[in-house]
Amino acid sequence: MSQLYPLKFQPIFIEKVWGGNRLKQILNKEIPNDKTGESWEISAVEGKLSVVSNGFLAGNTIEEVIEIYIGDLVGERIFEEFGTVFPLLFKFIDANDVLSVQVHPDNELAMKKHEAFGKTELWYVVDSDPDAYIYAGFQKGIKKNDFAELISAGEVKDSLRKENVKKGDVFFIPAGLIHATGPGVLFAEIQQTSDLTYRVYDWDRKDNNGKLRELHVEEALEAIHFHKVNSARVPYKTEPGVANTINKNDYFTINKLVLNDTYTAEYNNLDCFVVFMCLNGNAKLDYGQGGLESIQKGETVLIPSVLETIKIIPENEVEIVEAYVSEN
């Protein structure tokens, strides 16, 4: 069987009522229109399977590649737990307008209702307007019945915790946390492989057909964790030339790399794939035996588990978010 290599995928662009053109302006993506809200970079969600765009595996879906290479691609521990389902979903999201107030179910509820994974996610802000903000959690603890009354009255906003946003901010959004992204935010999103979203409130906004978008109030009230959250913001430090851990949770570990010189990443004890999301700059990826692949701003690359040593050779200062499934 031919040797695996760093894999790139065709982005899946999704039009949204709140979308814009930052994916093109900031990340150089060839979006189909100025209402493009999402670029799904690596996805194993049914109906939205990523397709390889580089090398001899081009044209194969991620599911097909896993079926061929099994643990060499994803890692033995990952294949034992998830089989041919790639467990993480990677996106870039352009919130040109405010998103709906929403919540995602946890694993238990998602499995019970949908036989699917829950949706815990992390946001890394790539770019933002000066007055950009998000909502995450409640300002104070609230009871389910009281919140249901606020939903009926259209007074949800004032119960939510509002946080200002700037480039480089990171927010951890566990399943069950009510949230909404305000306008003027471009962010990278790493999450469990799930497309389950329960909308609570959508600002009385109409879709392209002039209809109000569907809400999922009953499901949301069951999914929301009704407790106060001090802040969803994740504090972290960035030291150039090393892997800076931003967040480690039950589902994934996220590190940030800021590199000006060649950096050698060693993954021999990880037994897992690694994903690079390039936020700035460009570099070459030396994966051994003379193999080189490029990565540039706005690109996402999957490093197969079998490639245990990767040399990142910056062509200028490069910023990369590094992600993999956490070891339990």
KAKA-V396997 format. One record per backbone hydrogen bond with DSSP energy under -0.5 kcal/mol. NH is the residue of the N-H (numbers start at 1). CO is the residue of the C=O. E is the energy in kcal/mol with one decimal. If there is no record, write none. Layout:
# KAKA-V396997
((NH/CO/E) (NH/CO/E))
This chain:
# KAKA-V396997
((7/302/-2.8) (10/51/-2.8) (12/40/-2.0) (13/11/-0.7) (14/38/-2.4) (16/35/-2.7) (19/16/-1.5) (20/36/-1.5) (24/21/-0.9) (25/21/-2.5) (26/22/-3.0) (27/22/-1.1) (28/24/-1.3) (29/23/-2.2) (31/29/-1.8) (36/20/-1.3) (36/33/-0.9) (37/14/-2.1) (37/35/-0.7) (38/14/-1.7) (39/92/-2.7) (40/12/-2.9) (41/39/-0.8) (41/90/-2.4) (42/90/-1.3) (45/48/-0.6) (48/45/-2.7) (50/43/-2.7) (52/60/-2.9) (53/8/-2.5) (54/8/-0.8) (58/55/-1.6) (59/52/-2.5) (60/57/-2.1) (62/50/-2.1) (65/61/-2.1) (66/62/-2.1) (67/63/-2.1) (68/64/-1.5) (69/65/-2.7) (70/66/-2.9) (72/69/-2.1) (73/70/-1.3) (74/70/-1.9) (75/71/-1.7) (78/271/-0.5) (79/75/-2.5) (80/76/-2.5) (81/77/-1.1) (82/78/-3.0) (83/79/-2.1) (85/82/-1.8) (86/84/-0.7) (89/191/-2.8) (90/42/-2.2) (91/189/-2.4) (92/39/-1.9) (93/187/-3.1) (94/37/-2.8) (95/93/-0.7) (95/185/-3.1) (96/18/-1.5) (96/94/-1.3) (97/18/-1.5) (99/181/-2.8) (101/201/-2.9) (102/100/-0.5) (102/179/-2.8) (103/198/-1.7) (110/106/-2.9) (111/107/-2.5) (112/108/-2.0) (113/109/-2.6) (114/110/-2.6) (115/110/-0.6) (115/111/-1.1) (116/110/-0.9) (119/105/-2.2) (121/173/-2.5) (122/190/-2.4) (123/171/-3.0) (124/188/-2.7) (125/123/-0.5) (125/169/-3.1) (126/124/-0.6) (126/186/-2.5) (127/186/-1.9) (129/184/-2.4) (132/129/-1.7) (134/163/-2.3) (135/180/-3.5) (136/161/-2.3) (137/178/-3.3) (138/227/-0.6) (139/159/-2.5) (147/143/-2.3) (148/144/-2.4) (149/145/-1.6) (150/146/-1.6) (151/147/-2.2) (152/148/-2.0) (153/149/-1.8) (154/150/-0.6) (154/151/-1.1) (155/150/-2.8) (159/156/-1.9) (160/157/-1.6) (161/137/-2.5) (162/160/-0.5) (163/134/-2.6) (165/132/-2.1) (168/125/-2.8) (169/166/-2.2) (171/123/-2.2) (172/232/-2.6) (173/121/-3.0) (173/171/-0.6) (174/172/-0.6) (176/104/-2.0) (177/174/-2.0) (178/176/-0.6) (179/102/-2.4) (180/135/-2.3) (182/133/-1.9) (182/180/-0.5) (184/95/-1.6) (185/95/-1.7) (186/127/-3.0) (187/93/-2.5) (188/124/-2.9) (189/91/-2.9) (190/122/-2.2) (191/89/-2.0) (192/120/-1.7) (193/87/-1.8) (194/192/-1.4) (197/195/-0.7) (198/103/-2.7) (199/197/-0.6) (200/101/-3.5) (201/101/-1.5) (205/202/-1.9) (207/211/-3.3) (210/207/-2.1) (213/205/-1.1) (216/199/-3.2) (220/216/-2.7) (221/217/-2.6) (222/218/-1.2) (223/219/-1.5) (224/220/-2.6) (225/176/-3.1) (226/224/-0.8) (227/225/-1.8) (229/138/-1.0) (234/170/-3.1) (235/233/-0.6) (239/237/-0.6) (240/238/-0.5) (241/258/-2.5) (242/239/-1.3) (244/242/-0.8) (244/256/-2.5) (245/243/-0.7) (246/254/-3.0) (247/254/-1.6) (249/252/-2.3) (253/324/-2.8) (254/247/-3.2) (255/322/-2.9) (256/244/-2.5) (257/320/-3.0) (259/318/-2.7) (263/312/-2.4) (265/263/-0.6) (265/310/-3.3) (266/264/-0.5) (267/265/-0.5) (267/308/-3.7) (270/267/-1.6) (271/267/-0.7) (273/74/-1.3) (274/303/-2.1) (275/323/-2.6) (276/301/-2.8) (277/321/-2.5) (278/276/-0.5) (278/299/-2.8) (279/277/-0.6) (279/319/-2.6) (280/319/-1.3) (283/295/-2.8) (284/313/-2.4) (285/293/-4.1) (286/284/-0.6) (286/311/-3.0) (287/285/-0.7) (287/291/-1.7) (288/291/-0.6) (291/288/-2.1) (293/285/-1.8) (295/283/-2.3) (297/281/-1.3) (298/278/-2.8) (299/296/-2.5) (301/276/-2.6) (302/7/-2.9) (303/274/-3.8) (303/301/-0.6) (304/302/-0.7) (305/73/-2.1) (306/72/-2.5) (307/304/-1.6) (308/306/-1.3) (310/265/-2.3) (311/286/-2.6) (312/263/-3.4) (312/310/-0.6) (313/284/-3.1) (313/311/-0.7) (314/312/-0.7) (315/282/-2.6) (316/282/-0.8) (318/259/-2.5) (319/280/-2.3) (320/257/-2.6) (321/277/-2.8) (322/255/-2.9) (322/320/-0.5) (323/275/-2.2) (324/253/-1.5))
